[in-house]
Amino acid sequence: MISKNRITILRSLQQKKTRRELNLFTAEGTKTVLELLNSGLVAELVVAAPEWLQQNSAIVKKAQTTEEADAKDLERISSLSTAPD
């Protein structure tokens, strides 16, 4: 499961200043994440529900790190009004 510290860092990426300082960004939603992983960019971290990680295990291997999160944690991390599936 994802740590509270990691959740804090991911939430801070909602601010433009932090994204620039860390040279990181977030991508949310199945379609966006899969396109990102197929694009050739290196994903530093993929956070998702265990079921999603299992369903997309072949492509998720392209990420440097994967972490499981429950629905509550995904809602806390998400910048969207409704957390993606």
Secondary structure, DSSP 8 states (H G I E B T S, - for coil): ---HHHHHHHHHTTSHHHHHHHT-----SHHHHHHHHHTT---S-EEE-HHHHHHTHHHHTTSS-EEE--HHHHHHH-SSSS---
